[in-house]
């Protein structure tokens, strides 16, 4: 019995370590091989390795935005989108108002531009239903999806679009920089987001990328055919494209900024909703787990599925440690786990009271992220997760501009 418990304990611990540390190291090694191959081909063929220039033949672009109650930021968002560095006659902005109950519609209509089209829907249906209707209203070759609280740098859209000269490319993700308003402690959010961005870059280099940053990504219009019941469409859609054989790229030069939710409760609620969407994708696409799908299945398992199972690995490992307590070694490992969770609880208690030591930030973020996964699974299984977003409080920081600078 003790042997079985030890095997289970180390399997759970190994799965967590592999997903968060081992897999990134494998990606790093693969990226080295990929870069070396690219260098060798360049030396042999003397062809440019950079994305082909599309100036003079820019594809038509539709920037698609769905907004609910966004009166605090919608004006700045639309002005930012209108100021992008892209031929004026080759892009349009489609704003879908998901039956807002505040002044979002009035503020949006104050902005006059031939490039801006506003559509107001009488019934709130959620982001995906809105953007799907907006897509039907455009003939643009490329769709750029973004959020109401995301700000583009001037060349963001052009840098996204330049890759579509390659017919193998189905979607392109931009670099989403998370910023916080003055006086708001981002906790470990900024650090974790940088970690995730690095993973996307490495996956892209290894041709294994299967996800995008939802606030800044582009897709061929001909490939956009999503079902309308998705909770997290900006994960499901590129994942489907990748398994269909289309490449997904990550361009760190296509930069946009997005403000972190200003309080702990808003951040936690957002994670729960995303987690419910993750499990919807997992259970709705079991065929993606087939290892015969090759490298993309490996990336999906390593970067996503094992992450979603981490809270259950954590609980199982802790339980095994309790049963193996008589062993000095496993007793010590139990003490390490208790200390880690203790820091998380202390961080939660102190954060509610306005402050938190640096040592508590990492454990608190990791534990709340995994707690959100469990609650997201329960929401999905019970059918209680709506496809419509819960309004996130906005705190506009006047220092955050299209240059992408802000407090990280």
MARTIKE-708463 format. One record per atom (N, C-alpha, C): residue in three letters; x, y, z. Coordinates in pm, whole numbers, plus 50000, padded with zeros to 5 digits. Example, Ala and Ser with C-alpha at 12.3 -4.5 7.8 and 13.67 -1.06 7.14 Angstrom:
ala513194943150780ala512304955050780ala513204967050780ser512854977550708ser513674989450714ser512905000350787
***
This chain:
unk500834987950000unk500005000050000unk500875012750000unk501925012350083unk502815024050091unk503485026649956unk503835015849884unk504485017449753unk503535024249655unk502275020249657unk501275026349567unk501115041049598unk501055044549725unk500925058549765unk502125066749720unk503305060849730unk504515067849686unk504505070149535unk504065059949461unk503995061349315unk502995072249277unk501835072249343unk500815082449315unk501335096349351unk502005097449466unk502535110349511unk503515116049408unk504485108049366unk505505112949275unk504945115049134unk503935107449098unk503285109748968unk502605123348966unk501895126449073unk501215139449081unk502215150849085unk503235149349167unk504255159849178unk505005161449045unk505295150248981unk506005150648853unk505185157148744unk503855154648743unk502995160748642unk502965175848656unk502915180648780unk502925195148804unk504265201148762unk505355194648803unk506685199748770unk506925199548620unk506455189248553unk506635188348408unk505895199548337unk504645201848376unk503835211948308unk504415225948324unk504875229248444unk505325242948472unk506815245148447unk507625234448452unk509065236048438unk509625227548324unk509305214748324unk509855205648224unk509445209148082unk508175211648061unk507695214947927unk508325227847873unk508395238547951unk509085250647902unk510545247947863unk511235239247938unk512615236047904unk512695228547771unk511745219347749unk511685212147622unk511435221847508unk510505231247529unk510235241347426unk511475249647396unk512205252947500unk513415261047480unk514425253547394unk514605240747420unk515525232747340unk515025231547196unk513715229747179unk513145228947044unk513325242046970unk513205253247042unk513365266246976unk514795268446930unk515755262947007unk517145263946966unk517365256246835unk516785244146829unk516905236046708unk516235243046590unk515045248746616unk514305255546510unk515075267746459unk515665275446552unk516425287246512unk517675283346434unk518335272646477unk519525268046407unk519175263546265unk518045256746252unk517585252346120unk517285264246031unk516625274346090unk516295286446014unk517565293645969unk518555294346057unk519825300846022unk520515293445907unk520485280045916unk521135272045812unk520455274045677unk519125273945677unk518395275945552unk518655289845495unk518775299545584unk519065313145538unk520435313745470unk521395307245531unk522745307245474unk522785300145338unk521975289645325unk521965282045201unk521165288845090unk520045295045128unk519145300645027unk519235315745014unk519765322145120unk519855336745121unk518495343445103unk517505337745168unk516165343845165unk515875350145300unk515085360645297unk514735367545422unk513935358345512unk514245358845642unk513505350745737unk512365358445802unk512285371045775unk511235379045835unk509965378245755unk508865382245815unk507575381945746unk507655390645621unk507065385745515unk507105393045389unk506385406445402unk506905416745337unk506275429845338unk504995429545255unk503955435645307unk502685435645235unk502285449745193unk503165459345215unk502825473045182unk502555474145032unk501485481145000unk501055482244861unk499985472244827unk499855461744908unk498805451744885unk498225447145019unk497995456945106unk497455453645238unk496075447245225unk495815436345296unk494475430445294unk493495439345369unk492225438245336unk491205445745409unk491025439545547unk490825448245646unk490785443845786unk489545449245854unk488925441045935unk487835445346023unk488265443246167unk488305454046244unk488595453246387unk487275451446459unk487115440346526unk485815436446583unk485855437746735unk484915445746788unk484855448346932unk483435446146981unk483285438147085unk481995436547153unk482065443747287unk481045451647319unk481075459347443unk479725458647513unk479775457747643unk478555458147725unk478535471547798unk478715471947926unk478745484548001unk480185489348015unk480645496747915unk482045501147910unk482155516247896unk481275523747963unk481265538247948unk482575544647995unk483285538048087unk484525543848140unk485655543948039unk485605534947940unk486765533447852unk486435533047703unk485155532247667unk484835529947526unk485305541447436unk485235553747483unk485685565047403unk487175564047371unk487975561547474unk489415560247455unk489755548247366unk488965537447382unk489245525347302unk489015527947153unk487935534547120unk487635537046979unk488625546946917unk488975557146992unk489965566746941unk491305559846917unk491685550947009unk492925543446993unk492885534746867unk491765528046843unk491645519346725unk491675527346596unk491125539446599unk491105547846479unk492475553546446unk493385553546543unk494695559746524unk495775549646483unk495395537446449unk496395527446413unk497105531346283unk498315526446268unk499095529046147unk498745518346043unk497685521145966unk497215511745864unk496475520045759unk496555516345631unk495875524245527unk494405526645561unk493995539245562unk492655543045605unk491555536445522unk491835533845397unk490815527945311unk490815512745316unk491635506845406unk491735492245412unk491275486445546unk490775494945637unk490285489245762unk489005496145806unk488235488645884unk487015493845945unk486925488446087unk486215495646170unk486005491546309unk484535488246326unk484255476146370unk482885471946393unk482675470746543unk481835479346598unk481535479146740unk480145473646762unk480055462646836unk478765456746869unk478395459647013unk477275466347035unk476825469847170unk475845459247218unk476265451747319unk475505440347369unk474465444847470unk473525453147423unk472435458447504unk472935464947634unk473835474947624unk474355481447746unk473265489347819unk473425490347950unk472455497748032unk473035510748085unk474255514148041unk474875526648082unk475035535747961unk475985544847966unk476145554747859unk477105550347748unk477415537547741unk478365532647640unk477945536647499unk476685534447465unk476205537347329unk476295552247297unk475915560747391unk475945575247368unk477375580147346unk478295575247427unk479695579447414unk480275574747281unk479955562447243unk480485557047117unk479985565046998unk478735569247001unk478155576446887unk478685590746875unk479315595646981unk479925609046972unk481165609046885unk481725597346860unk482945596146779unk482545594446634unk482915604046551unk482535604046411unk483715599446324unk483505589146247unk484535584446155unk483895575446051unk484365576645928unk483865567945821unk484335553545842unk485365551745925unk485895538345950unk485155531046061unk484285538246132unk483605532346248unk482145529246217unk481745516946243unk480355512746228unk479875507146362unk478745512346408unk478215508346540unk476915500646521unk476825489346588unk475625480946582unk475135478746725unk473905482546751unk473345480646886unk472325469346883unk472495459946975unk471605448346982unk470675449847102unk469385447147084unk468405449847190unk468455440047306unk469035428247285unk469045417947389unk470475413747418unk470815412647545unk472175408447580unk472335393547556unk473335390047475unk473535375947437unk474935370947463unk475875379847494unk477245375447514unk478145379247398unk479445378847424unk480435383747328unk480415376147196unk480395362847200unk480505355147077unk479325357346984unk478115358147039unk476945360646954unk477055374246886unk477565384046959unk477715397546903unk478755397646792unk479945392146820unk481005392746718unk480635384246596unk479895373546616unk479465365446502unk478545373346411unk477645381246469unk476785389846388unk477585400946319unk478585406146389unk479405416646329unk480175411346208unk480685399246218unk481455393446109unk480595392045984unk479295389446002unk478395388245888unk478215401645815unk478585412445881unk478395425845824unk479645431145753unk480655422845738unk481885427545673unk482355417545569unk483055422745470unk483675414245368unk485195414545382unk485685419645492unk487135420745514unk487805407045507unk489015406945457unk489765394445444unk490295389345577unk490635398845666unk491215395145796unk490395401545907unk490115393746010unk489385398646127unk490385400346242unk490355411846305unk491185414346422unk490245415746542unk490365406546635unk489505406646753unk490225413146870unk489485421346941unk490065428247056unk488975431047157unk489365435847274unk488415438647382unk488285453647404unk487255457347475unk487005471547500unk488065477847589unk488755469747669unk489785475047759unk491195472447710unk491345469547581unk492655466947521unk493055478747433unk494285483147442unk494765494447362unk495895489847270unk495765493047141unk496775489347043unk497925499347040unk499145494347022unk500225503046979unk500015506046830unk500575517046779unk500265521446642unk500425510746534unk501475502546540unk501735492746434unk501225478746469unk500415477746571unk499935464646618unk499195457046507unk498205463346447unk497395456546347unk498215452946224unk499055462246178unk499895459546062unk500825447646087unk501345446646208unk502235435646241unk501485422346249unk500245422546292unk499435410446291unk499155405846149unk498755415346066unk498245412245932unk499345407845837unk500575412345858unk501645409745762unk501915394845740unk501525386445835unk501815372245825unk500845364645732unk499735370645698unk498725363445621unk499065362145473unk500205367545433unk500675364945296unk501065350245282unk501295343545395unk501565329145396unk500245321745410unk499805314245308unk498495307645313unk498375297045422unk499485292645480unk499425282645586unk498995288545720unk499085301745732unk498755308345858unk497255310145871unk496705304945981unk495275306446005unk494945317746101unk495815319946198unk495595330346298unk496935335246351unk496935347546401unk498145353546458unk497785360146590unk498545357146692unk498345363346823unk499335374546843unk498895385346904unk499785396246939unk500295394847081unk501125404247119unk501685404947254unk500765413647340unk500215407747445unk499295414947533unk500035418447663unk500295431147682unk501005435847802unk499985439447908unk500095433248024unk499175436148133unk499705447848215unk498855457848237unk499225469448316unk498235471148429unk498645478548531unk497755481048644unk497595496048664unk496435500048708unk496165514148734unk496955518648856unk497175531948872unk497935537048987unk497325532449119unk498175527849209unk497725523649341unk497205509449347unk497185502449232unk496695488749228unk497875479149225unk497935470149322unk499005460249327unk498635448549236unk499405446049128unk499065435149038unk499365421349095unk500005420849212unk500355408049269unk501325400649178unk501055387649156unk501915379649069unk501365378848927unk500295386248899unk499655385448768unk500615389148655unk501325400248671unk502235404748567unk503345394648541unk503905388848648unk504985379048633unk504475366448562unk503305361748604unk502755349548542unk502415352148395unk501915364148365unk501565367248226unk502815367548139unk503915372548192unk505175372548118unk505645358148091unk505455349648190unk505785335448175unk504965329048065unk503665331848063unk502785326347959unk503135331847821unk503495344547814unk503895350447686unk505145343747632unk506095340747721unk507315333847679unk506995320047625unk506055313047689unk505655299847640unk505035300747501unk504195310747480unk503575312347347unk504635314947240unk505605323147275unk506665326047179unk507445313447143unk507785305447245unk508525293147220unk507685283147142unk506395282047176unk505525272947102unk505395277246956unk505325290146934unk505215295246798unk506455291546717unk507625293046777unk508875289746707unk508965274846675unk508375266546763unk508405252046742unk507205247146661unk506385256446610unk505185253146532unk504175245146614unk504105248046745unk503195240746834unk502145249846898unk502135262546861unk501205271846924unk499775268246887unk498885268146989unk497495264346968unk496535273847040unk497035285347084unk496185294847154unk496635309047120unk495805318847156unk496105332847128unk495805341147251unk496235353547249unk495815363247351unk494505369447305unk493455367347383unk492125371147340unk491915385747311unk492745394547369unk492555408747347unk493215414047222unk494035405647155unk494735410447036unk495135398546949unk494255394746858unk494605384146764unk493825385946635unk494375380046527unk493765381146395unk493535367346338unk492515366146255unk492165353346194unk491635355846054unk491855346545965unk491265347745832unk489745346945843unk489075356045776unk487615356045783unk487025342845734unk487645336945633unk487125324545575unk487175312745672unk487955314145781unk488095303345879unk487265305546005unk486525316446010unk485775319546132unk484355313846122unk484155302246184unk482835295846183unk482575289446319unk482505297446426unk482385291646560unk480945288146596unk480745277946680unk479415275846740unk479135287146837unk477865289446866unk477495301246945unk477395298647095unk477745286647141unk477595283547284unk478915282947357unk479975288947300unk481285288347363unk481395298447477unk481985294247587unk482235303147700unk483485311447675unk484545304847625unk485805311647597unk486145309147450unk485585317347363unk485745315247220unk487175317747172unk487895326847236unk489235330047187unk490255319247222unk489845308747294unk490695297047311unk490245285847219unk488955283447213unk488425272447133unk488685274246984unk488475286446932unk488585288746787unk489995286146734unk491055292246790unk492395289046739unk492795274546763unk492325268646872unk492625254546898unk492075245846786unk490845248446745unk490245240846635unk491055242746506unk491445255146479unk492215257846357unk493525250146359unk494185249646474unk495475242746481unk495305227846456unk494275221746513unk494055207546492unk493555204546351unk493055214646283unk492655213046143unk493845214546048unk494985218146101unk496195218946019unk496665232845987unk495955243246033unk496375256946010unk497395261146117unk498385268946078unk499385273446173unk498885285646251unk499295286246376unk499025297846462unk500375304046496unk500505317046474unk501755324046503unk501605333446622unk502725336346684unk502765346346791unk503745357146749unk503275369646742unk504135380746701unk504315390346818unk505485390146884unk505705399046999unk505825413646961unk505875416646829unk505925430646784unk504535436446761unk503505428146769unk502125432946761unk501625435146903unk501935446646958unk501765449147102unk500465456547132unk499785451847236unk498605458647290unk498695458147441unk498045467547508unk498035467547654unk496615465147704unk496535458447817unk495235455847879unk495355457648029unk494405464348087unk494455467248230unk494025455148311unk494805451948414unk494465441148505unk493225445148585unk492345435448611unk491165438148694unk491615444548826unk490935455248870unk491455463448979unk491345457649118unk490655446449136unk490555440749270unk490585425549264unk490855419549377unk491045405049387unk489785397549345unk488625402149389unk487375395149357unk487125394749206unk487395405849138unk487195406348993unk488155396948921unk489405396748966unk490385387748906unk489985373148926unk489505369949046unk489135356149077unk487915351948995unk486925360548984unk485735357548906unk486095355148759unk487015363248708unk487445361448569unk488105347848550unk488935343748645unk489595330748635unk488595319348640unk487555320648721unk486535310148728unk485835308548594unk485485319748533unk484805319148404unk485695312948297unk486955317148293unk487885311448198unk488065296448222unk488085292548349unk488235278348382unk487035270248335unk485835275748351unk484645268848301unk484735267048149unk485235277248080unk485415276247936unk486475265947898unk487535265147979unk488575255247953unk488025240947960unk487215238448062unk486655224948075unk485595222247969unk484905232447923unk483995230747811unk484765226147687unk485915232347664unk486765228347552unk487295214147570unk487735211047692unk488305197847719unk487275186747693unk486105187847753unk485115177247742unk484405177147606unk484415188547539unk483745189347410unk484615185147293unk485915182847319unk486855179447212unk487815168647259unk487255157447301unk488065146447354unk489065141447250unk488705142747122unk489595137747016unk490935145147014unk490975157147070unk492225164647072unk493265158247164unk492815149447254unk493725143047349unk494485131447286unk494105127547166unk494725116147099unk496205119147070unk497135111347125unk498555114047102unk498955112346955unk498125105746876unk498425104146734unk498335117446659unk497805127746725unk497775141046664unk499155147546660unk500135141146720unk501505145746708unk501885156746806unk502745165746758unk503295176046844unk502255185246904unk501205188246829unk500195197446882unk499455191046998unk499265177746994unk498645170747107unk499565171147228unk500865169647205unk501825170747315unk501755184447380unk501695194947296unk501615208547349unk500305210647425unk499215205447372unk497905206847436unk497885200047573unk498405187847578unk498485180747706unk499395188247804unk500565192247756unk501585197847845unk501235211647896unk500735220247806unk500485234247842unk499095236247900unk498145227947862unk496765230247901unk496195219547994unk496095207347943unk495365196948017unk495975194348154unk497295192948160unk497925190448290unk497755202348384unk497705214448329unk497445226348412unk496045225548472unk495075221548389unk493685220848437unk493515209948543unk494355199848540unk494275188948637unk495125191448762unk495915202248761unk496845204948871unk496185205449009unk495015211949026unk494445212149162unk494155198149216unk493795188949128unk493525175249172unk494825167749202unk495895171149128unk497205165749161unk497655170849298unk497395183549326unk497805189549452unk497115182849570unk495805181049559unk495035174849668unk495465160349688unk495665153249579unk496055139149588unk497445137749650unk498385146249609unk499735145749665unk499705148849815unk498895158449855unk498785162049996unk498225150350076unk497185143850022unk496575132450091unk497565120950105unk498335118249999unk499335107550005unk500385110650112unk500765123350124unk501745127350225unk501225124650366unk499945126750386unk499355124250518unk499435109450555unk499175100750457unk499225086450484unk500655081250500unk501605088850445unk503015084850454unk503765092750562unk503035098450655unk503595107650754unk504655101050843unk504585088050861unk505535081250948unk506965081850892unk507065083750761unk508395084850699unk508915099050718unk510175100250765unk510765113350786unk510795121350657unk511135114750547unk511235121450417unk509895127150373unk508845118750380unk507535123250335unk506895132850437unk507295131450563unk506855141150662unk507435154950633unk508685155150588unk509325167850551unk508635173950429unk508285165550332unk507585170550213unk506195175850249unk505565169350346unk504275174350393unk504435188050457unk505515189850534unk505775202750599unk505985213650495unk506665210250385unk506865220050278unk505525224050218unk504645214350195unk503325217350138unk502505226050235unk502535222650361unk501785230250461unk502295244650467unk503615246350460unk504195259750461unk503745267750340unk503775261350224unk503375267950100unk501915272550109unk501035263550153unk499615267150164unk499395277350276unk500245276750377unk500165286550485unk500475300550435unk501505301750351unk501825314750290unk500655319650205unk499995310450134unk498855314250051unk497705319550136unk497405312650245unk496325317050334unk496665330350399unk497915331850441unk498325344550502unk498225355850400unk498615352950275unk498515363050170unk497085367150145unk496175357250145unk494755360250125unk494225369050237unk494565365650359unk494075373150474unk494635387350473unk495915388750443unk496555402050443unk496095410450324unk495865404050209unk495425411650091unk494065417950115unk493185410850183unk491875416350216unk491965428350308unk493125429750372unk493325440750466unk494295451350412unk494555450350282unk495285461050216unk496765459350198unk497345448050236unk498775446250219unk499145431650215unk500305428650154unk500715414750144unk502225413950123unk502955405750202unk504395404150182unk504695397650047unk505865400449995unk506275394949865unk506255379649867unk506655373749980unk506725359149989unk505365352449973unk504305359849997unk502955354049989unk502345355149850unk502885363749765unk502245366549636unk502215354349545unk503355347549533unk503415335749446unk502495324549493unk502605320249621unk501715309749670unk500235313349660unk499875325949689unk498475330049680unk497985329349536unk498785334349443unk498365334149303unk498195319849253unk499155311249285unk499095297449240unk497885290249298unk497625292149426unk496505285249490unk495155290549443unk495025303749427unk493745309149380unk493495305249234unk494555304449154unk494405300149015unk493865285949010unk494355277249097unk493895263449097unk492535261949165unk492255270349263unk490905270349323unk489875274449218unk490235284149134unk489335288649027unk489065277448927unk490055268948903unk489865257548814unk488805248148869unk488865245348998unk487875236449059unk486475242549051unk486365255249087unk485065261949082unk484565263148938unk485475265448845unk485095265948705unk484545252648656unk485185241648699unk484685228348663unk483275226148719unk483055230248844unk481725228648904unk480685236948830unk481065249048791unk480125257548716unk479785251348581unk480805246248514unk480545240348383unk479655227948395unk479975219248490unk479205206848506unk477765209648548unk477555220448623unk476195223848668unk475445232248567unk476145236848461unk475505245048359unk475205259148406unk475875263948512unk475575277048568unk476425288348510unk477375284948422unk478225295348366unk477595301048239unk477255313748243unk476665320548128unk477735323748025unk477335324647897unk478265328747792unk478495343747794unk477675351047869unk477825365647879unk478795368947992unk479685378547964unk480675382748063unk480005390248179unk480555388248299unk480215396848412unk481035409648398unk480405420948423unk481085433648406unk482265434748504unk483425438148451unk484615440148532unk484775455048563unk484975458748688unk485175473048720unk486375478548644unk486235490548590unk487325496848515unk487875508548592unk489205509248600unk489865520948657unk490845525948552unk490445536048480unk491255541048370unk492445548548424unk493625544948375unk494875551648413unk495285560848300unk495295573748326unk495625583348221unk497055582048173unk497885575048250unk499285573348207unk499445561848110unk498405553548094unk498475542648000unk498035547347865unk498895546647767unk498605551947634unk498895541647529unk498755545847403unk499015536747292unk500475533047280unk501335539547354unk502745535847349unk503005523047428unk501975518647504unk502115506147578unk502795507647711unk503025519847755unk503705521947881unk502685522947994unk503005516948105unk502125517848220unk502795510748337unk502155510448446unk502735503948562unk502525488948551unk503615481948550unk503545467448536unk503485460948673
***
